[in-house]
Amino acid sequence: MRWINKVMLVACLVSSSVMAQLPTTIDTKLQKGLERAVLNFKLEPAVAAGQLAIALVDLSDPSKPHLAMLNGNQMMYAASLPKIAILLGALVEVERGQLPLDATLVDTLTQMIRHSSNEAATRALGKIGRQRLLDILQSPRFQFYDELNYGGIWVGKTYGKGSAFMRDPLAHLSHGATVYQVARFYTMLSNGTLLSPKLNALMKEILSKSSIHHKFVKGLESKPNVQIYRKSGTWKDFHADSALVEDGRHRYVMVGIAHHKDGGKWLVEIAEPLHNLITGQ
């Protein structure tokens, strides 16, 4: 499929520590399934035009994650999805003893994630510090943004009025992400390597019980037994969603970012076929 081969970046020039968390090579079988789902919904022109990026990671066997992606390393505006970076930054500072893990902080982070509160996100970012958050994202420990290797997750603006304080060096986005790096985030969350066990569990709890019923959540509403840990984002014709999904013995990560007026609809449509691809339904 020429349109897919042209836009799919399979290999990343990243360190071995990053590769240990999530492979950079594509699983052929899973990739074919992802491509088939995209074709079935006639979304191949959107992929070819760079309007749609998708990553899918099968974590059913934690020791052998399988990766498939389209436009996986393309920086895209991701609206509220990068609030996961603020969540990470706050809990890293808790881990370092720089922030107290009290009810006020947990409530702020919960409002930011479950209800996508911009006010809560701005408060949390203020507690961490703007530059400090960017340092965490680019640190050797996490490597969630690397300007030498396709970028990644970026928060360069508060979630409110005003200008960006620092746009990302590659795509000049205020709130940006690649689906590959978001998939890495959830993979590390799933395998317990993101934070300490206590804070990892807290992060999963905050990412559960989303109050916003659209995109992946709506697309999986026919699957009553799934547990979804997610963060989405919407601004004008930019649509994003990201989730760690658990269904019995199956576990997977699904990330989608679209720049199109129908992008939200695309993410609803693609969710169930990708779920069935992982679970064999």
Residue pairs with C-beta under 8 A, 6 or more apart in sequence:
1 35
1 39
1 44
3 44
3 45
3 47
3 48
4 35
4 38
4 44
4 47
4 70
6 48
7 47
7 48
7 50
7 70
7 71
7 74
8 26
8 69
8 70
8 71
8 72
9 71
9 72
9 73
9 74
9 150
10 24
10 25
10 26
11 24
11 25
12 18
12 24
12 73
12 149
12 150
12 180
13 148
13 149
14 24
14 143
14 146
14 149
15 143
17 140
17 143
18 24
18 143
18 184
21 184
21 187
21 188
21 191
21 193
22 57
22 65
22 67
22 180
22 183
22 184
22 187
22 188
23 65
23 66
23 67
24 67
25 67
26 67
26 68
26 69
27 58
27 66
27 67
27 68
29 66
30 56
30 58
30 66
30 67
30 68
30 277
31 68
31 69
33 68
33 277
34 54
34 56
34 68
34 69
34 70
34 274
34 277
35 70
37 270
37 273
37 274
37 277
38 44
38 47
38 52
38 54
38 70
38 270
40 273
41 266
41 269
41 270
41 273
43 52
43 266
43 270
46 52
46 258
46 260
46 266
47 53
47 54
47 70
47 71
50 71
50 74
50 259
51 258
51 259
51 260
51 263
52 70
52 71
52 256
52 257
52 258
52 259
52 260
52 263
52 266
53 69
53 70
53 71
53 72
53 74
53 76
53 178
53 179
53 255
53 256
53 257
53 258
54 69
54 70
54 71
54 179
54 254
54 255
54 256
54 270
55 67
55 68
55 69
55 72
55 179
55 180
55 182
55 183
55 253
55 254
55 255
55 256
56 67
56 68
56 69
56 183
56 252
56 253
56 254
56 255
56 274
56 277
56 278
57 65
57 66
57 67
57 68
57 183
57 186
57 187
57 252
57 253
57 254
58 65
58 66
58 252
58 278
59 65
59 187
59 190
59 191
59 251
59 252
59 253
60 249
60 250
60 251
60 252
60 278
62 190
62 191
62 251
65 187
67 183
69 179
69 180
69 183
71 179
72 178
72 179
72 180
72 183
73 149
73 150
73 151
73 178
73 180
74 150
74 178
74 179
75 150
75 151
75 154
75 168
75 170
75 171
75 173
75 176
75 177
75 178
76 171
76 173
76 176
76 177
76 178
76 179
76 238
76 240
76 257
76 259
77 173
77 174
77 175
77 176
77 235
77 238
77 257
77 259
78 175
78 176
78 177
78 182
78 233
78 238
78 240
78 257
79 175
79 233
79 234
79 235
79 238
79 239
79 240
80 116
80 118
80 121
80 159
80 175
80 231
80 232
80 233
80 234
80 235
80 240
81 175
81 177
81 182
81 231
81 232
81 233
81 240
81 241
81 242
81 257
82 153
82 154
82 155
82 175
82 176
82 177
82 233
83 112
83 113
83 116
83 121
83 155
83 159
83 231
83 233
84 113
84 153
84 182
84 185
84 207
84 231
84 242
85 133
85 136
85 137
85 144
85 153
85 154
85 155
86 109
86 112
86 121
86 124
86 125
86 128
86 133
86 155
87 109
87 112
87 113
87 124
87 203
87 206
87 207
88 136
88 137
88 142
88 144
88 185
88 194
88 195
88 203
89 124
89 125
89 128
89 132
89 133
89 136
89 137
90 99
90 105
90 109
90 124
90 127
90 128
91 109
91 195
91 199
91 202
91 203
92 136
92 195
93 99
93 127
93 128
93 132
94 100
94 101
94 105
94 199
95 195
95 196
95 199
99 105
99 127
99 128
105 124
105 127
106 202
106 206
108 120
108 123
108 124
108 127
109 120
109 124
109 206
110 206
111 117
111 119
111 120
112 120
112 121
112 124
113 206
113 207
113 210
113 231
114 206
114 209
114 210
114 211
114 212
115 211
115 212
116 212
116 231
116 232
116 233
118 159
118 160
119 159
119 160
121 158
121 159
122 158
122 159
122 160
125 133
125 155
125 158
125 159
126 158
128 136
130 165
130 166
131 166
133 155
134 145
134 154
134 155
134 156
134 166
136 142
137 144
137 145
137 152
137 153
137 154
137 155
138 144
138 145
138 146
143 152
144 152
144 153
144 181
144 184
144 185
145 151
145 152
145 153
145 154
145 168
145 181
146 152
147 168
147 169
147 170
150 170
150 178
150 180
151 168
151 169
151 170
151 171
151 176
151 178
151 181
152 177
152 178
152 180
152 181
153 176
153 177
153 178
153 181
153 182
153 185
154 168
154 173
154 174
154 175
154 176
154 177
155 174
155 175
156 164
156 165
156 166
156 167
156 168
156 173
156 174
156 175
156 176
157 163
157 164
157 165
157 174
157 175
158 165
159 175
164 174
167 173
167 174
168 176
175 233
177 240
177 257
179 255
179 256
179 257
182 242
182 255
183 242
183 253
183 255
185 194
185 242
186 229
186 242
186 243
186 244
186 253
186 255
187 253
188 194
189 200
189 203
189 204
189 207
189 229
189 244
190 244
190 251
190 253
192 200
194 200
194 203
195 203
204 229
204 244
207 229
207 230
207 231
207 244
208 227
208 228
208 229
210 217
210 228
210 230
210 231
210 232
212 232
213 221
214 232
214 264
214 268
215 232
215 239
215 241
215 256
215 264
215 267
215 268
215 271
216 228
216 230
216 232
216 241
216 243
216 245
216 254
216 256
216 267
216 268
216 271
217 228
217 230
217 232
217 243
218 268
218 271
219 267
219 268
219 269
219 270
219 271
219 272
219 275
220 226
220 228
220 245
220 271
220 272
220 275
222 272
223 247
223 272
223 275
225 247
225 248
226 245
226 246
226 247
226 275
227 245
227 246
227 247
228 243
228 244
228 245
228 246
229 243
229 244
229 245
230 241
230 242
230 243
230 244
231 241
231 242
232 240
232 241
232 242
233 239
233 240
233 241
234 240
234 264
237 259
237 260
237 261
237 263
238 257
238 258
238 259
238 263
239 256
239 257
239 258
239 259
239 260
239 263
239 264
239 266
239 267
240 256
240 257
240 258
241 254
241 255
241 256
241 267
242 253
242 254
242 255
242 256
243 253
243 254
243 255
244 251
244 252
244 253
245 251
245 252
245 253
245 254
245 275
247 275
247 279
248 279
250 278
250 279
252 274
252 275
252 278
254 271
254 274
254 275
256 266
256 267
256 270
258 264
258 266
258 267
260 266
275 281
